[in-house]
Amino acid sequence: MKSIIDASIKILFVGIACISLPVAIAAEIPWASSPEEVGMSAQRLKQIDTVMQRHIEAGDIQGAVTAVARRGKLVHFKAHGLMDVKGNRPMLEDSVFIMMSSSKPVLGVAAMIMVEEGLIRPEDPVSMYLPEFAEMQVAVLKDPVDENISPRRVDRDNIPEHRLVPAKREITIHDLLTHTSGLGTGGLGSLVAERAPFPLPSDRTLATEMSRYASTPLDFQPGDRWSYSGLVGLDVVARIIEVVSGQPYDEFINQRIFQPLDMDNTWFNVPEEYRDRRVVIEGRDMSLFFDRTTNYFSASAGLNSIAEDYLKFEQMLVNGGELFGNRILSPRTIEMMSSDQSGGLYKGLRGPQQLGMGFGYTVYSVEDKISSGARRSTGAFGWGGAFGTRTWTDPEEELTGVLLLQQPHRRTQYDFENAIQQAIID
């Protein structure tokens, strides 16, 4: 099987995996001589393979790549199933996945770099950098006229009559990073705004879209609630980074994050020579993502990547901001990023209210491992993508987990996390 390690990695180790196969791995994330060396059971880690195979046979997923590291050492890295059913091609350890919203934590780190350097502050009004975002308005129901009601849910096929009222205050970078701004969250304001074509034409950029976003009515008053801005809010932060740094967003994260972490297989536009490694999902038209080149570098959902690269990203976070001798952030900044910044407004992404969870800057955080029902420790943080990708950092256990799917299946995600937890023996 093709090695997961790109030839550009400067230092290589040859280690022994838990199943005794020689594997090359970056020196900063060497294989454990045995999982027991880092307090995990080799036998119990096999449950990951079992649950992945179970879901493949059930037709829930066609394939996946899974990785786990603890105490700075790799204990599991494996490809499962098929990357292309029609071509009968097995999943590779370096198969390329569309990361969708798993792009967001990268933006979180980029924003924290700017905060550390004193170039931006979370409490800064967005209009301080993008003047068109001053004096925004909020969409509310037309009736009753004596009460400004921003409905939480709106039927896009039956949009109620509305009116606009001034925002009580300006939206801030903090609001955007925590999804509490009301901008582009799928509510009434979003549905009455101008709709952009999908995919965006190749001449569109972050800069060209800001005036359209700024003209979009907010879905609620800033800071009043948590509601996910899937494709807009964090792109505004990316544009602020461009304005302040003087670099396009893709160049900024490549220079400040990807290169120092040797994330050589993470791109907005997959190079031609790597396109045969992209996962193809049977029955889904992937042309909207595959057969185009974009100049709109979306911090919300734009990246393509491989499991190894995201393992490095998460390992940097669990290491307190450092990997390969390169410090990206300070431990205190990561603590800030991963602590609840939503003021208790976050109750889960969807479905019934989820207790014991908080939301930091672009990532959820486990505030109470018992009441949350999470198969992670208090203080764990991470995020995922609409196509099934999920990565996280668990500082208490010194553990990182990477699950790359291209089919969102919540049971597979839960079973992967559960398999990791039951394998921890120390």
MARTI-567857 format. One record per residue (C-alpha): x, y, z; residue in one letter; chain. Coordinates in steps of 0.25 Angstrom, whole numbers. Each point is the difference from the previous one (the first is absolute). Layout:
REM MARTI-567857
atom east=X; north=Y; up=Z; code=A; unit=A
...
***
This chain:
REM MARTI-567857
atom east=0; north=0; up=0; code=M; unit=A
atom east=5; north=14; up=-3; code=K; unit=A
atom east=7; north=6; up=11; code=S; unit=A
atom east=-7; north=11; up=8; code=I; unit=A
atom east=13; north=8; up=1; code=I; unit=A
atom east=3; north=10; up=-10; code=D; unit=A
atom east=15; north=0; up=-4; code=A; unit=A
atom east=1; north=15; up=4; code=S; unit=A
atom east=-1; north=-4; up=15; code=I; unit=A
atom east=14; north=3; up=5; code=K; unit=A
atom east=2; north=-11; up=11; code=I; unit=A
atom east=-6; north=-13; up=-1; code=L; unit=A
atom east=-1; north=-11; up=10; code=F; unit=A
atom east=-2; north=-15; up=-2; code=V; unit=A
atom east=-8; north=-5; up=11; code=G; unit=A
atom east=-9; north=-12; up=3; code=I; unit=A
atom east=-15; north=1; up=0; code=A; unit=A
atom east=-9; north=-7; up=10; code=C; unit=A
atom east=-1; north=-12; up=-11; code=I; unit=A
atom east=15; north=0; up=-2; code=S; unit=A
atom east=1; north=5; up=-14; code=L; unit=A
atom east=11; north=10; up=-3; code=P; unit=A
atom east=-5; north=14; up=-3; code=V; unit=A
atom east=7; north=13; up=-3; code=A; unit=A
atom east=-5; north=12; up=8; code=I; unit=A
atom east=4; north=14; up=3; code=A; unit=A
atom east=10; north=0; up=12; code=A; unit=A
atom east=-9; north=9; up=8; code=E; unit=A
atom east=-11; north=-11; up=0; code=I; unit=A
atom east=7; north=-13; up=0; code=P; unit=A
atom east=-7; north=-13; up=2; code=W; unit=A
atom east=-1; north=-5; up=14; code=A; unit=A
atom east=8; north=-13; up=2; code=S; unit=A
atom east=-13; north=-5; up=5; code=S; unit=A
atom east=-13; north=7; up=3; code=P; unit=A
atom east=2; north=-5; up=14; code=E; unit=A
atom east=12; north=9; up=1; code=E; unit=A
atom east=-9; north=12; up=0; code=V; unit=A
atom east=-11; north=-6; up=8; code=G; unit=A
atom east=-9; north=-6; up=-11; code=M; unit=A
atom east=-3; north=-15; up=-3; code=S; unit=A
atom east=4; north=-5; up=-13; code=A; unit=A
atom east=-11; north=-11; up=0; code=Q; unit=A
atom east=-11; north=10; up=4; code=R; unit=A
atom east=5; north=10; up=-11; code=L; unit=A
atom east=-4; north=-11; up=-10; code=K; unit=A
atom east=-14; north=4; up=3; code=Q; unit=A
atom east=2; north=12; up=-10; code=I; unit=A
atom east=2; north=-10; up=-11; code=D; unit=A
atom east=-12; north=-8; up=4; code=T; unit=A
atom east=-10; north=12; up=1; code=V; unit=A
atom east=5; north=6; up=-13; code=M; unit=A
atom east=-2; north=-13; up=-7; code=Q; unit=A
atom east=-14; north=-2; up=6; code=R; unit=A
atom east=-4; north=13; up=-6; code=H; unit=A
atom east=6; north=-3; up=-13; code=I; unit=A
atom east=-7; north=-13; up=-1; code=E; unit=A
atom east=-13; north=7; up=4; code=A; unit=A
atom east=1; north=10; up=-11; code=G; unit=A
atom east=1; north=12; up=9; code=D; unit=A
atom east=14; north=4; up=-5; code=I; unit=A
atom east=8; north=-5; up=-12; code=Q; unit=A
atom east=13; north=3; up=7; code=G; unit=A
atom east=8; north=8; up=10; code=A; unit=A
atom east=14; north=4; up=5; code=V; unit=A
atom east=2; north=-1; up=15; code=T; unit=A
atom east=11; north=5; up=9; code=A; unit=A
atom east=3; north=1; up=15; code=V; unit=A
atom east=12; north=5; up=7; code=A; unit=A
atom east=3; north=1; up=15; code=R; unit=A
atom east=11; north=6; up=8; code=R; unit=A
atom east=6; north=4; up=-13; code=G; unit=A
atom east=1; north=-13; up=-6; code=K; unit=A
atom east=-9; north=-7; up=-11; code=L; unit=A
atom east=-7; north=-12; up=5; code=V; unit=A
atom east=-10; north=-2; up=-12; code=H; unit=A
atom east=0; north=5; up=-15; code=F; unit=A
atom east=-8; north=-8; up=-10; code=K; unit=A
atom east=-8; north=1; up=-13; code=A; unit=A
atom east=-13; north=-8; up=-1; code=H; unit=A
atom east=-9; north=-4; up=-11; code=G; unit=A
atom east=0; north=7; up=-14; code=L; unit=A
atom east=3; north=14; up=-5; code=M; unit=A
atom east=-7; north=-3; up=-13; code=D; unit=A
atom east=-11; north=-11; up=-1; code=V; unit=A
atom east=-1; north=1; up=-15; code=K; unit=A
atom east=15; north=-2; up=-3; code=G; unit=A
atom east=1; north=-10; up=12; code=N; unit=A
atom east=12; north=8; up=6; code=R; unit=A
atom east=3; north=-2; up=14; code=P; unit=A
atom east=1; north=12; up=10; code=M; unit=A
atom east=14; north=5; up=1; code=L; unit=A
atom east=6; north=6; up=13; code=E; unit=A
atom east=3; north=12; up=-8; code=D; unit=A
atom east=-14; north=1; up=-7; code=S; unit=A
atom east=-4; north=14; up=-2; code=V; unit=A
atom east=-13; north=5; up=7; code=F; unit=A
atom east=-9; north=12; up=-2; code=I; unit=A
atom east=1; north=6; up=14; code=M; unit=A
atom east=-12; north=9; up=0; code=M; unit=A
atom east=-2; north=6; up=13; code=S; unit=A
atom east=13; north=-7; up=6; code=S; unit=A
atom east=6; north=13; up=-7; code=S; unit=A
atom east=-5; north=8; up=11; code=K; unit=A
atom east=10; north=-3; up=11; code=P; unit=A
atom east=11; north=4; up=-9; code=V; unit=A
atom east=-6; north=14; up=-1; code=L; unit=A
atom east=-1; north=-1; up=15; code=G; unit=A
atom east=15; north=-2; up=2; code=V; unit=A
atom east=2; north=11; up=-11; code=A; unit=A
atom east=-8; north=10; up=8; code=A; unit=A
atom east=7; north=-4; up=13; code=M; unit=A
atom east=13; north=3; up=-7; code=I; unit=A
atom east=-5; north=14; up=-3; code=M; unit=A
atom east=-5; north=2; up=14; code=V; unit=A
atom east=14; north=-4; up=6; code=E; unit=A
atom east=7; north=10; up=-9; code=E; unit=A
atom east=-9; north=11; up=5; code=G; unit=A
atom east=-5; north=2; up=-15; code=L; unit=A
atom east=-15; north=-3; up=4; code=I; unit=A
atom east=-8; north=-1; up=12; code=R; unit=A
atom east=-12; north=-9; up=2; code=P; unit=A
atom east=-9; north=12; up=5; code=E; unit=A
atom east=4; north=8; up=-12; code=D; unit=A
atom east=-12; north=4; up=-9; code=P; unit=A
atom east=0; north=-6; up=-13; code=V; unit=A
atom east=-2; north=14; up=-6; code=S; unit=A
atom east=14; north=4; up=5; code=M; unit=A
atom east=6; north=-8; up=-11; code=Y; unit=A
atom east=-12; north=-1; up=-10; code=L; unit=A
atom east=-8; north=13; up=1; code=P; unit=A
atom east=-12; north=-6; up=-8; code=E; unit=A
atom east=-4; north=-8; up=12; code=F; unit=A
atom east=-3; north=13; up=8; code=A; unit=A
atom east=-15; north=3; up=3; code=E; unit=A
atom east=-5; north=-14; up=-3; code=M; unit=A
atom east=-15; north=-4; up=1; code=Q; unit=A
atom east=-7; north=-12; up=6; code=V; unit=A
atom east=-12; north=-7; up=-7; code=A; unit=A
atom east=-12; north=-1; up=9; code=V; unit=A
atom east=-15; north=-4; up=-2; code=L; unit=A
atom east=-9; north=11; up=-6; code=K; unit=A
atom east=-10; north=-3; up=11; code=D; unit=A
atom east=-1; north=3; up=11; code=P; unit=A
atom east=5; north=14; up=-2; code=V; unit=A
atom east=2; north=2; up=15; code=D; unit=A
atom east=10; north=-11; up=1; code=E; unit=A
atom east=12; north=-4; up=-8; code=N; unit=A
atom east=0; north=-15; up=-2; code=I; unit=A
atom east=11; north=-7; up=-7; code=S; unit=A
atom east=-5; north=-14; up=-2; code=P; unit=A
atom east=9; north=-12; up=3; code=R; unit=A
atom east=-5; north=-8; up=-12; code=R; unit=A
atom east=-5; north=5; up=-13; code=V; unit=A
atom east=-6; north=-9; up=-11; code=D; unit=A
atom east=7; north=5; up=-13; code=R; unit=A
atom east=-12; north=-4; up=-8; code=D; unit=A
atom east=-9; north=8; up=8; code=N; unit=A
atom east=8; north=12; up=5; code=I; unit=A
atom east=-9; north=10; up=9; code=P; unit=A
atom east=-1; north=14; up=-2; code=E; unit=A
atom east=11; north=8; up=6; code=H; unit=A
atom east=6; north=14; up=4; code=R; unit=A
atom east=14; north=5; up=3; code=L; unit=A
atom east=4; north=6; up=13; code=V; unit=A
atom east=14; north=6; up=4; code=P; unit=A
atom east=10; north=-10; up=7; code=A; unit=A
atom east=1; north=4; up=14; code=K; unit=A
atom east=15; north=0; up=-1; code=R; unit=A
atom east=11; north=-3; up=-11; code=E; unit=A
atom east=4; north=-15; up=-2; code=I; unit=A
atom east=14; north=-3; up=5; code=T; unit=A
atom east=11; north=-10; up=-4; code=I; unit=A
atom east=-4; north=-7; up=13; code=H; unit=A
atom east=-14; north=-2; up=-5; code=D; unit=A
atom east=4; north=-6; up=-13; code=L; unit=A
atom east=10; north=-9; up=6; code=L; unit=A
atom east=-11; north=-5; up=10; code=T; unit=A
atom east=-12; north=-1; up=-10; code=H; unit=A
atom east=-7; north=10; up=8; code=T; unit=A
atom east=0; north=12; up=-10; code=S; unit=A
atom east=-13; north=-4; up=-7; code=G; unit=A
atom east=6; north=2; up=-14; code=L; unit=A
atom east=-3; north=-11; up=-10; code=G; unit=A
atom east=-6; north=-10; up=10; code=T; unit=A
atom east=-11; north=-5; up=-9; code=G; unit=A
atom east=-11; north=8; up=7; code=G; unit=A
atom east=-9; north=11; up=-5; code=L; unit=A
atom east=10; north=10; up=-4; code=G; unit=A
atom east=8; north=-10; up=-7; code=S; unit=A
atom east=-12; north=-5; up=-8; code=L; unit=A
atom east=-4; north=14; up=-5; code=V; unit=A
atom east=14; north=4; up=-4; code=A; unit=A
atom east=6; north=-1; up=-14; code=E; unit=A
atom east=4; north=-15; up=-3; code=R; unit=A
atom east=13; north=-2; up=-6; code=A; unit=A
atom east=2; north=-10; up=-11; code=P; unit=A
atom east=6; north=-14; up=4; code=F; unit=A
atom east=11; north=-2; up=-3; code=P; unit=A
atom east=5; north=14; up=0; code=L; unit=A
atom east=6; north=4; up=-14; code=P; unit=A
atom east=15; north=-1; up=0; code=S; unit=A
atom east=2; north=15; up=0; code=D; unit=A
atom east=-7; north=2; up=14; code=R; unit=A
atom east=9; north=2; up=12; code=T; unit=A
atom east=-1; north=3; up=14; code=L; unit=A
atom east=1; north=14; up=-3; code=A; unit=A
atom east=-11; north=0; up=-11; code=T; unit=A
atom east=-10; north=-6; up=10; code=E; unit=A
atom east=1; north=9; up=12; code=M; unit=A
atom east=-10; north=10; up=-5; code=S; unit=A
atom east=-10; north=-10; up=-3; code=R; unit=A
atom east=2; north=-6; up=14; code=Y; unit=A
atom east=-1; north=14; up=7; code=A; unit=A
atom east=-13; north=2; up=-7; code=S; unit=A
atom east=-6; north=-13; up=5; code=T; unit=A
atom east=-9; north=3; up=12; code=P; unit=A
atom east=4; north=-7; up=13; code=L; unit=A
atom east=-9; north=-11; up=5; code=D; unit=A
atom east=0; north=5; up=14; code=F; unit=A
atom east=6; north=10; up=9; code=Q; unit=A
atom east=15; north=-2; up=2; code=P; unit=A
atom east=3; north=-8; up=12; code=G; unit=A
atom east=-14; north=-4; up=2; code=D; unit=A
atom east=1; north=-15; up=-4; code=R; unit=A
atom east=10; north=-11; up=-5; code=W; unit=A
atom east=-4; north=-3; up=-15; code=S; unit=A
atom east=10; north=-7; up=-10; code=Y; unit=A
atom east=5; north=9; up=-11; code=S; unit=A
atom east=4; north=-11; up=-9; code=G; unit=A
atom east=5; north=8; up=-12; code=L; unit=A
atom east=1; north=14; up=3; code=V; unit=A
atom east=5; north=5; up=14; code=G; unit=A
atom east=14; north=-6; up=0; code=L; unit=A
atom east=2; north=4; up=-14; code=D; unit=A
atom east=-1; north=15; up=5; code=V; unit=A
atom east=11; north=-3; up=10; code=V; unit=A
atom east=8; north=-6; up=-11; code=A; unit=A
atom east=-2; north=13; up=-8; code=R; unit=A
atom east=4; north=8; up=13; code=I; unit=A
atom east=13; north=-8; up=0; code=I; unit=A
atom east=3; north=4; up=-14; code=E; unit=A
atom east=-2; north=14; up=2; code=V; unit=A
atom east=8; north=1; up=13; code=V; unit=A
atom east=12; north=-9; up=-5; code=S; unit=A
atom east=0; north=4; up=-14; code=G; unit=A
atom east=0; north=-14; up=-5; code=Q; unit=A
atom east=-11; north=-8; up=-7; code=P; unit=A
atom east=-6; north=-10; up=11; code=Y; unit=A
atom east=6; north=-12; up=-7; code=D; unit=A
atom east=14; north=5; up=0; code=E; unit=A
atom east=-1; north=4; up=15; code=F; unit=A
atom east=-5; north=-14; up=5; code=I; unit=A
atom east=10; north=-7; up=-10; code=N; unit=A
atom east=12; north=9; up=6; code=Q; unit=A
atom east=-4; north=0; up=14; code=R; unit=A
atom east=-7; north=-13; up=3; code=I; unit=A
atom east=2; north=-10; up=-12; code=F; unit=A
atom east=15; north=1; up=-3; code=Q; unit=A
atom east=4; north=0; up=15; code=P; unit=A
atom east=-8; north=-12; up=2; code=L; unit=A
atom east=4; north=-7; up=-12; code=D; unit=A
atom east=-14; north=-1; up=-5; code=M; unit=A
atom east=4; north=-2; up=-14; code=D; unit=A
atom east=-13; north=-6; up=-5; code=N; unit=A
atom east=-10; north=10; up=4; code=T; unit=A
atom east=-6; north=9; up=-11; code=W; unit=A
atom east=-11; north=9; up=-5; code=F; unit=A
atom east=2; north=-5; up=-14; code=N; unit=A
atom east=6; north=-14; up=-1; code=V; unit=A
atom east=12; north=-1; up=-9; code=P; unit=A
atom east=-2; north=-8; up=-13; code=E; unit=A
atom east=10; north=-10; up=4; code=E; unit=A
atom east=-8; north=-4; up=13; code=Y; unit=A
atom east=-14; north=0; up=-5; code=R; unit=A
atom east=0; north=-15; up=-2; code=D; unit=A
atom east=1; north=-1; up=15; code=R; unit=A
atom east=-14; north=7; up=2; code=R; unit=A
atom east=-11; north=-8; up=7; code=V; unit=A
atom east=-11; north=-3; up=-10; code=V; unit=A
atom east=-14; north=-3; up=7; code=I; unit=A
atom east=-9; north=-9; up=-8; code=E; unit=A
atom east=-13; north=7; up=-4; code=G; unit=A
atom east=5; north=14; up=3; code=R; unit=A
atom east=3; north=10; up=-11; code=D; unit=A
atom east=14; north=5; up=5; code=M; unit=A
atom east=2; north=9; up=-12; code=S; unit=A
atom east=-4; north=12; up=7; code=L; unit=A
atom east=12; north=-2; up=9; code=F; unit=A
atom east=10; north=-7; up=-9; code=F; unit=A
atom east=-1; north=7; up=-14; code=D; unit=A
atom east=3; north=14; up=4; code=R; unit=A
atom east=10; north=9; up=4; code=T; unit=A
atom east=-3; north=11; up=11; code=T; unit=A
atom east=5; north=13; up=4; code=N; unit=A
atom east=-10; north=1; up=11; code=Y; unit=A
atom east=9; north=-5; up=12; code=F; unit=A
atom east=-11; north=-4; up=9; code=S; unit=A
atom east=4; north=-1; up=15; code=A; unit=A
atom east=-14; north=-6; up=2; code=S; unit=A
atom east=1; north=-12; up=-9; code=A; unit=A
atom east=10; north=1; up=-11; code=G; unit=A
atom east=12; north=-10; up=4; code=L; unit=A
atom east=3; north=-14; up=-6; code=N; unit=A
atom east=10; north=-8; up=9; code=S; unit=A
atom east=5; north=-14; up=5; code=I; unit=A
atom east=-1; north=-6; up=13; code=A; unit=A
atom east=15; north=1; up=3; code=E; unit=A
atom east=0; north=15; up=-2; code=D; unit=A
atom east=-12; north=2; up=10; code=Y; unit=A
atom east=7; north=-9; up=10; code=L; unit=A
atom east=12; north=10; up=0; code=K; unit=A
atom east=-10; north=11; up=1; code=F; unit=A
atom east=-7; north=-6; up=12; code=E; unit=A
atom east=14; north=-5; up=6; code=Q; unit=A
atom east=5; north=15; up=0; code=M; unit=A
atom east=-13; north=4; up=8; code=L; unit=A
atom east=2; north=-12; up=10; code=V; unit=A
atom east=15; north=4; up=1; code=N; unit=A
atom east=-4; north=14; up=5; code=G; unit=A
atom east=2; north=7; up=-14; code=G; unit=A
atom east=13; north=-6; up=-4; code=E; unit=A
atom east=5; north=-11; up=-10; code=L; unit=A
atom east=13; north=-3; up=-8; code=F; unit=A
atom east=7; north=10; up=9; code=G; unit=A
atom east=-10; north=11; up=-6; code=N; unit=A
atom east=-9; north=7; up=10; code=R; unit=A
atom east=-13; north=5; up=-7; code=I; unit=A
atom east=-7; north=4; up=13; code=L; unit=A
atom east=2; north=1; up=15; code=S; unit=A
atom east=-6; north=-10; up=9; code=P; unit=A
atom east=-8; north=12; up=7; code=R; unit=A
atom east=-6; north=4; up=-14; code=T; unit=A
atom east=-4; north=-14; up=-3; code=I; unit=A
atom east=-7; north=0; up=14; code=E; unit=A
atom east=-7; north=12; up=-4; code=M; unit=A
atom east=-4; north=-5; up=-14; code=M; unit=A
atom east=-5; north=-13; up=6; code=S; unit=A
atom east=-8; north=5; up=12; code=S; unit=A
atom east=-15; north=4; up=0; code=D; unit=A
atom east=-1; north=14; up=-6; code=Q; unit=A
atom east=-14; north=-1; up=-3; code=S; unit=A
atom east=-5; north=4; up=14; code=G; unit=A
atom east=-8; north=-13; up=1; code=G; unit=A
atom east=-8; north=2; up=-13; code=L; unit=A
atom east=5; north=-12; up=-7; code=Y; unit=A
atom east=-9; north=-12; up=2; code=K; unit=A
atom east=5; north=-9; up=-11; code=G; unit=A
atom east=0; north=1; up=-15; code=L; unit=A
atom east=-14; north=-6; up=-3; code=R; unit=A
atom east=-11; north=-9; up=6; code=G; unit=A
atom east=-3; north=0; up=15; code=P; unit=A
atom east=7; north=9; up=10; code=Q; unit=A
atom east=14; north=-5; up=3; code=Q; unit=A
atom east=4; north=3; up=14; code=L; unit=A
atom east=15; north=1; up=5; code=G; unit=A
atom east=5; north=6; up=-13; code=M; unit=A
atom east=6; north=14; up=-3; code=G; unit=A
atom east=5; north=7; up=-12; code=F; unit=A
atom east=13; north=6; up=-1; code=G; unit=A
atom east=6; north=7; up=-13; code=Y; unit=A
atom east=-4; north=-9; up=-11; code=T; unit=A
atom east=0; north=-12; up=8; code=V; unit=A
atom east=-10; north=-7; up=10; code=Y; unit=A
atom east=6; north=-3; up=14; code=S; unit=A
atom east=-4; north=-11; up=10; code=V; unit=A
atom east=-4; north=8; up=12; code=E; unit=A
atom east=-5; north=-13; up=8; code=D; unit=A
atom east=4; north=-14; up=-5; code=K; unit=A
atom east=-12; north=-6; up=8; code=I; unit=A
atom east=-12; north=9; up=-3; code=S; unit=A
atom east=5; north=2; up=-15; code=S; unit=A
atom east=0; north=-15; up=-3; code=G; unit=A
atom east=12; north=2; up=-8; code=A; unit=A
atom east=10; north=-11; up=-2; code=R; unit=A
atom east=11; north=10; up=4; code=R; unit=A
atom east=6; north=7; up=12; code=S; unit=A
atom east=-4; north=13; up=6; code=T; unit=A
atom east=8; north=10; up=-8; code=G; unit=A
atom east=0; north=-7; up=-13; code=A; unit=A
atom east=-2; north=8; up=-12; code=F; unit=A
atom east=-2; north=-1; up=-15; code=G; unit=A
atom east=-9; north=1; up=-12; code=W; unit=A
atom east=-5; north=-8; up=-12; code=G; unit=A
atom east=-5; north=2; up=-14; code=G; unit=A
atom east=-13; north=-3; up=-8; code=A; unit=A
atom east=6; north=-12; up=-7; code=F; unit=A
atom east=3; north=-7; up=12; code=G; unit=A
atom east=14; north=4; up=4; code=T; unit=A
atom east=3; north=2; up=15; code=R; unit=A
atom east=13; north=3; up=7; code=T; unit=A
atom east=2; north=4; up=15; code=W; unit=A
atom east=10; north=2; up=11; code=T; unit=A
atom east=-1; north=-5; up=14; code=D; unit=A
atom east=10; north=7; up=9; code=P; unit=A
atom east=-3; north=-8; up=12; code=E; unit=A
atom east=3; north=-13; up=-6; code=E; unit=A
atom east=11; north=6; up=-9; code=E; unit=A
atom east=-8; north=-6; up=-12; code=L; unit=A
atom east=-3; north=4; up=-14; code=T; unit=A
atom east=-10; north=-7; up=-9; code=G; unit=A
atom east=-3; north=1; up=-15; code=V; unit=A
atom east=-11; north=-6; up=-7; code=L; unit=A
atom east=-2; north=3; up=-15; code=L; unit=A
atom east=-12; north=-4; up=-7; code=L; unit=A
atom east=-8; north=6; up=-12; code=Q; unit=A
atom east=-13; north=-5; up=4; code=Q; unit=A
atom east=-6; north=6; up=13; code=P; unit=A
atom east=-4; north=-11; up=9; code=H; unit=A
atom east=-1; north=3; up=15; code=R; unit=A
atom east=0; north=-14; up=5; code=R; unit=A
atom east=13; north=-2; up=-7; code=T; unit=A
atom east=6; north=12; up=6; code=Q; unit=A
atom east=-5; north=-4; up=14; code=Y; unit=A
atom east=5; north=-14; up=-1; code=D; unit=A
atom east=14; north=5; up=-4; code=F; unit=A
atom east=0; north=9; up=12; code=E; unit=A
atom east=-5; north=-11; up=9; code=N; unit=A
atom east=10; north=-10; up=-5; code=A; unit=A
atom east=11; north=10; up=3; code=I; unit=A
atom east=-5; north=2; up=14; code=Q; unit=A
atom east=-1; north=-15; up=4; code=Q; unit=A
atom east=14; north=-2; up=-5; code=A; unit=A
atom east=6; north=10; up=11; code=I; unit=A
atom east=5; north=-9; up=11; code=I; unit=A
atom east=9; north=10; up=8; code=D; unit=A
***
